Amino acid sequence: MKIQNMHWRNTKDYWGLITITIHWLTALIVFGLFGLGLWMVGLDYYDAWYHKGPDLHKSIGILLLVMTLIRLVWHRVSHRPAPLASHTPREQQLVIVTHSLIYFLLITAMLSGYFMSTADGHAVVVFNWFQIPATLHGIDNQEDIAGVVHLWLAVSLIGLAVLHAMAAIKHHFFDRDQTLKRMLGL
């Protein structure tokens, strides 16, 4: 495999290094946060990670929200590679719907996590660097409702991300096109 002449910005044929990095970093963080979240709910009060796990989860989640907002701005200001000629109009439409759903699930999952974390009126502390104040709190059962919503959004996001990955694998191994290679910078 030969790595194409990598550019920082997207070109008409390839994704740029900034887009590729944000894409894979987001995927890694989302799956990591999902695993951490599932692991955390099984901790008991006396476990050393009972407070460390949620603090880490919240801090990384807030940073992911910031990165997602930056990603949306970047998406608006940078060129998008043209669809491959082998992609049908239906596949192209499915890409738009899937990416829109992924962004929706990312943002709403993080917002529901924020509302769950701030239900008691306390700010979210991000790695002791800064705090995000509680803006909406004190609603009856806010933490429980936001927690259920957060879980279902996270499960939906993981499911959609898996389908997204399976589509990329299908394009690579069955269609033998450049879809996956373009997102790998190859």
N, C-alpha and C positions, 0 to 999 in steps of 0.2 A: 504494500500500500504506500502510496505517495501522498504526503501532505501537500495540499494546494498552497499557493502563495497566499498566506493568511493576511488579511487586512483587519484593522480594528473595527471598521464600519462594514455594514452589509453592502454587497454589490448586487448587480442585477442577477447574478448566478449563484452567489454563495452567501451564507450567513457569516457575519464578521465575528471576530474574537469576543467583542463585548456581549453580543447576543448569545453566542455559544456558552460563554462562561456563566452568564446569568441563568440561562436555561438549565444547565447541569447542576449548578449550585442550588437553584431552587428545588430541583428534583431531589437532590441529596438531603437538603434541609427538611423538605416535606416528609420524606420517608423516615428520616431520623426523628423528627418531632412526633410522628405518628407512633413509632416504636416506643419512644420515651413516654408518651402519653399513656399508652396501653400498660407499660411497665409500672408507671407511677400509681395507677389506681389500685394496684395490689399491695402497696406499701402500708405498713402499719405505723402508728404514731411514733414508736420507739426506733424506727429505722432511721439511720443517719441521712438518708436521701428523702425522707418524708417532706422536708422543706426545701432541700437543695434541688431536687428534681423539678418541682413546680416553678421554682425561681429560674432555673435554667430554661425550662420550657417557655415560660413567659418572655424572658429576655430574648431568646432566639426568635420567638414568634413576632415580637415587636420589630426586630431587625429585619425579619422576612417581610413584614408588612411594608416597611420603608423601601426595601429592595423591590418589592412588587410594584409599588407606586413609581419608583424610578424606571422600572421595566416598562410600565405602561407609557410613560413619557417618552422613553427611548423608542418604543414601538411606533409612536406617532411621528417622531422627528427623523427616523432613519428609513432608508429604503428597505423594501421587502423584496427578497429574491422572487423572480417570476416563478409561477408554478411549473413543474416539469411537464413536458409535452405529453407524457404518458398518463398524467393525472386527468381523470374524467371530470366534467363539470360537477357531477355529484360528489366526487371525492374532494374537490376544491371547496364546495359548499360545506361539506362535513368538517373540513379543517377549520373553517371559520366558526362553525357552531361549537366544535370541541374546544378550541382555544378560548372562545368567549365563556363557555361553561367553566373551564379551568380557572380563568381569572375571577369569575363570579364566586366560585367555591373557595378559592384562596382568600379573597378579601372577606367574604362573609364568615368563613371559619375563624379567621383572625379576629374579626370584630366580635363574634360571639364569645371567643376566648377572653377578649378584653372585658366584655360585659359580665362574664362569669367572675373574672378576677377582681373586678372593682365593685361587685355587688355590695360589699360591706363598707364602701366609701373610701377605701384605701387606694392609693396610687399604685401603678405597676412600676416597680423599680427595675431598670434595665442595667444589669451588671454593675450596679452602683455608679453608673456613669451619669444617668439622668432618670427622671421619673415622668410617667404619663399619668396625669391626674384623673381621678374618677369623675366622669361627667354625667353619667346617668346611673343612679344607684338608689337603693332603698325600695325597689319595687318588690312586692310580695313574691317569694320564690324565685327571684331573679337568678340567683346562682344555679339553682336546679334546672330551670327552664333553659338558661343559656348553656348549661353543661350538656343537656340532651341535644340541643341544636348543634353545639360544637362537635359533639361526637358524630352525629349523623352527617354533618357537612364534611368532617374529616374522612369518614368512611367513604362517602361519595367521591371525594377528591381522590383518594387512593384508588378506588375502583376505576375512575375515569383515567387516571394516570397510567394504570396498568393497561387499559384498553388502548391508550395513546401509544404506549411502548410496543404493544402487540401489533399495532398498525405499522409502526416503523419497522419492526422485524419482518412483517409480511412484505412490505415494500422492498426490503433488502434481500430477503432470501427467495421469495416467490416471484415478485415482479422484477427483481434485479435492477432496480432503478437507484438513483442517487439520493433519495430522501434522507436516509439515515446518515450517509456519508457527508452530506452537506451540513448536518447538525454536529458532526464530529470534526469538521474542518478538513476532511480528506478529499 
